[in-house]
Amino acid sequence: MTTLHDFTVRTAEGASTDLSQYAGQAVLVVNVASKCGLTPQLDGLQHLQEQYREQGLVVLGFPCDQFAGQMPGSDEDAVTFCRTAYGVDFPILAKIDVNGEDADPLYRWLRSQRSGKDGADIEWNFAKFLIGPDGAVVDRFDPTVEPADLRGPIDAVLAAA
């Protein structure tokens, strides 16, 4: 069986990082953007990271420019924006594609595990995948679901761990 822990992704600095480092933790994977109407969700995602960090949650942000060019610039620009505009301290990784031929393998797998309201493709920026400590996808949340509304599902995943 494939799990989140089987993947390696690229950091914003260009290095590879093995997601097996998150074994035993709950992970919230989110495709983020800087010029989207949903961009203020970065604040809510940071609050989740702060609230649940000690209990074993990590948020992973994957910048994506596939939706109306709403994540312009370089990987470094994406990190700088998230850190300065929203005080984000969770990992912001390299920009990726989440749909189509060039979709990152992680997102191909995530989409195969849980469909959204419009099917397997990611609908827009800020689609969210909640991963359990075993690396399996627990649930997928549409972009419009506010981070604060994920507290119940996160509590349930952490309580089951």
Sequence and secondary structure as in RCSB ss.txt:
>XXXX:A:sequence
MTTLHDFTVRTAEGASTDLSQYAGQAVLVVNVASKCGLTPQLDGLQHLQEQYREQGLVVLGFPCDQFAGQMPGSD
EDAVTFCRTAYGVDFPILAKIDVNGEDADPLYRWLRSQRSGKDGADIEWNFAKFLIGPDGAVVDRFDPTVEPADL
RGPIDAVLAAA
>XXXX:A:secstr
   GGG EEEBTTS EEEGGGGTTSEEEEEEE SSSTTTTHHHHHHHHHHHHGGGTEEEEEEE  TTTT S S H
HHHHHHHHHHH   S BB   B SSTTB HHHHHHHHH  BTTBSS  STT EEEE TTS EEEEE TTS GGGG
HHHHHHHHHH 
